[in-house]
């Protein structure tokens, strides 16, 4: 009978898990692949782990991959415990969309665009005392206020409030005394007055 200690007799076996999780730096992948090809212990480890990791395919990748800061802390801790240099993260850096100034006191951060349906999702910031131009909704508009206060016509919204505007309706006055940030999902064909 083979014991667990026999299966883990190879010092490279721990790297097989990192390899299977695709967390090994790309520069180290050819070396571990060549090693696995000739090492029965690592081949057994790969056969044991591959089905488990394959079952993760349906999981959201953000759940499986540590953040950059967590990766750094984990790499430092593993390095300290094993006496080896810390592994570099192979996680691609996610780039956040930039805020764009679209008018004095108004900035937007584009989240997504659906050109087929003329829809856009974005974060919108109004500075204190800033007014958004009057407009008519070409399609459904949904707004969720995140912070500050926002007036839409005669309705004052507070953080957490939601506003729905049907196609063909108009907002004559949209402004913020305090400044605000909201999530806005709207048509790209709205008509600015």
C-alpha positions as CSV (number, residue, x, y, z in Angstrom):
1,X,0.0,0.0,0.0
2,X,1.3,3.5,-0.9
3,X,1.2,6.0,1.9
4,X,0.6,9.7,1.6
5,X,4.2,10.4,2.5
6,X,5.3,8.2,-0.4
7,X,3.1,10.1,-2.8
8,X,4.5,13.4,-1.6
9,X,8.1,12.3,-1.6
10,X,8.9,14.6,-4.4
11,X,9.7,18.2,-3.4
12,X,8.0,19.5,-6.5
13,X,4.6,18.0,-5.6
14,X,3.4,21.1,-3.9
15,X,4.0,23.1,-7.1
16,X,1.6,20.8,-9.0
17,X,-1.4,22.3,-7.1
18,X,-0.2,25.8,-8.0
19,X,0.2,24.7,-11.6
20,X,-3.2,23.1,-11.7
21,X,-4.8,26.2,-10.3
22,X,-3.0,28.2,-13.1
23,X,-1.4,30.3,-10.4
24,X,2.2,29.5,-11.3
25,X,4.2,32.3,-12.9
26,X,4.2,31.6,-16.7
27,X,8.0,31.5,-16.7
28,X,7.9,28.5,-14.4
29,X,5.2,26.5,-16.4
30,X,7.6,24.8,-18.9
31,X,9.8,23.5,-16.0
32,X,7.0,22.0,-14.0
33,X,5.4,20.5,-17.1
34,X,8.8,18.8,-17.9
35,X,9.1,17.6,-14.4
36,X,5.6,16.2,-14.2
37,X,6.3,14.3,-17.4
38,X,9.0,12.3,-15.6
39,X,7.9,12.2,-12.0
40,X,5.3,9.5,-11.0
41,X,4.5,11.3,-7.7
42,X,3.7,14.5,-9.4
43,X,1.7,12.7,-12.1
44,X,-0.4,11.1,-9.4
45,X,-0.9,14.5,-7.8
46,X,-2.0,16.0,-11.1
47,X,-4.5,13.1,-11.7
48,X,-5.9,13.6,-8.3
49,X,-6.2,17.4,-8.4
50,X,-7.2,18.0,-12.1
51,X,-10.9,16.8,-11.7
52,X,-11.3,19.0,-8.6
53,X,-10.0,22.1,-10.3
54,X,-12.0,21.3,-13.5
55,X,-15.2,21.4,-11.4
56,X,-14.4,25.0,-10.6
57,X,-15.1,26.1,-14.2
58,X,-18.6,27.2,-13.4
59,X,-17.4,29.3,-10.5
60,X,-16.8,33.1,-10.9
61,X,-13.1,33.7,-11.4
62,X,-13.0,36.5,-8.9
63,X,-14.0,34.0,-6.2
64,X,-11.1,31.7,-7.1
65,X,-8.4,34.3,-7.6
66,X,-7.1,36.3,-4.6
67,X,-6.8,40.0,-5.0
68,X,-3.4,41.5,-5.7
69,X,-2.9,42.5,-2.1
70,X,-4.0,39.1,-0.8
71,X,-1.8,37.3,-3.3
72,X,1.2,39.4,-2.1
73,X,0.6,38.5,1.5
74,X,0.1,34.8,0.7
75,X,3.2,34.7,-1.4
76,X,5.2,36.3,1.4
77,X,3.9,33.9,4.0
78,X,4.5,30.8,1.9
79,X,8.0,32.1,1.1
80,X,8.7,32.7,4.8
81,X,7.5,29.2,5.8
82,X,9.3,27.4,2.9
83,X,12.5,29.5,2.8
84,X,12.0,30.1,-0.9
85,X,11.6,33.4,-2.8
86,X,8.0,34.6,-3.1
87,X,6.1,33.6,-6.2
88,X,5.0,36.4,-8.6
89,X,1.3,36.7,-9.3
90,X,0.2,35.7,-12.8
91,X,-3.1,37.4,-12.3
92,X,-3.7,40.0,-15.0
93,X,-4.3,43.4,-13.6
94,X,-7.9,44.5,-14.1
95,X,-8.1,48.0,-15.4
96,X,-10.8,50.3,-14.1
97,X,-12.5,52.6,-16.5
98,X,-11.5,56.2,-16.1
99,X,-13.8,59.1,-15.0
100,X,-14.4,61.4,-17.9
101,X,-15.4,65.0,-17.6
102,X,-18.3,65.4,-20.0
103,X,-19.4,68.9,-18.9
104,X,-18.4,71.4,-16.2
105,X,-19.1,69.7,-12.9
106,X,-20.3,66.5,-14.5
107,X,-18.2,63.3,-14.9
108,X,-19.0,59.8,-16.0
109,X,-17.4,56.4,-15.7
110,X,-18.6,54.1,-18.4
111,X,-19.4,50.6,-17.1
112,X,-20.9,48.9,-20.2
113,X,-22.4,49.8,-23.6
114,X,-25.0,47.8,-25.5
115,X,-24.8,49.2,-29.0
116,X,-27.4,46.8,-30.4
117,X,-30.0,48.2,-28.0
118,X,-28.7,51.7,-27.7
119,X,-28.2,51.3,-23.9
120,X,-25.4,52.5,-21.7
121,X,-24.6,51.8,-18.0
122,X,-22.4,54.3,-16.2
123,X,-21.5,56.0,-12.9
124,X,-22.4,59.7,-13.0
125,X,-21.1,62.4,-10.6
126,X,-22.5,65.9,-10.3
127,X,-20.6,68.5,-8.4
128,X,-22.3,70.6,-5.8
129,X,-24.8,73.0,-7.4
130,X,-24.4,71.4,-10.8
131,X,-27.4,71.0,-13.1
132,X,-27.8,68.2,-15.7
133,X,-29.3,69.5,-18.9
134,X,-33.1,69.0,-19.5
135,X,-33.6,65.9,-21.6
136,X,-36.3,63.5,-23.1
137,X,-35.8,59.8,-22.5
138,X,-35.6,57.8,-25.8
139,X,-35.8,54.6,-23.8
140,X,-36.2,53.4,-20.2
141,X,-33.9,55.2,-17.8
142,X,-33.0,53.7,-14.4
143,X,-31.1,55.6,-11.8
144,X,-29.8,54.5,-8.3
145,X,-28.4,57.2,-6.1
146,X,-25.2,56.1,-4.3
147,X,-24.3,59.3,-2.4
148,X,-25.3,62.9,-2.0
149,X,-28.8,64.3,-2.8
150,X,-30.3,64.7,-6.3
151,X,-33.4,66.5,-7.4
152,X,-35.2,65.2,-10.5
153,X,-37.9,67.7,-11.3
154,X,-39.9,68.0,-8.0
155,X,-38.6,64.8,-6.4
156,X,-35.6,64.8,-4.0
157,X,-33.6,61.5,-4.0
158,X,-31.4,60.4,-1.1
159,X,-28.7,57.6,-1.1
160,X,-30.3,54.3,-1.9
161,X,-33.2,55.8,-3.8
162,X,-34.2,54.5,-7.2
163,X,-35.8,56.4,-10.1
164,X,-37.4,54.9,-13.2
165,X,-38.3,57.1,-16.2
166,X,-40.3,55.7,-19.0
167,X,-39.5,56.3,-22.7
168,X,-40.9,59.6,-24.0
169,X,-40.9,61.2,-20.5
170,X,-38.8,64.3,-19.9
171,X,-36.7,65.6,-17.0
172,X,-36.9,69.4,-17.0
173,X,-34.6,69.9,-14.1
174,X,-32.0,67.5,-12.7
175,X,-29.6,69.0,-10.1
176,X,-27.7,68.4,-6.9
177,X,-27.2,70.9,-4.2
178,X,-24.7,68.7,-2.3
179,X,-23.0,66.9,-5.3
180,X,-23.9,63.2,-5.9
181,X,-22.9,60.0,-7.5
182,X,-25.4,57.6,-9.1
183,X,-25.6,54.5,-11.3
184,X,-27.4,55.4,-14.5
185,X,-28.7,53.0,-17.1
186,X,-30.2,54.8,-20.0
187,X,-30.6,55.1,-23.8
188,X,-27.7,56.5,-25.9
189,X,-30.4,58.3,-28.0
190,X,-31.8,60.6,-25.2
191,X,-32.6,64.0,-26.6
192,X,-30.9,66.9,-24.7
193,X,-32.9,70.1,-24.8
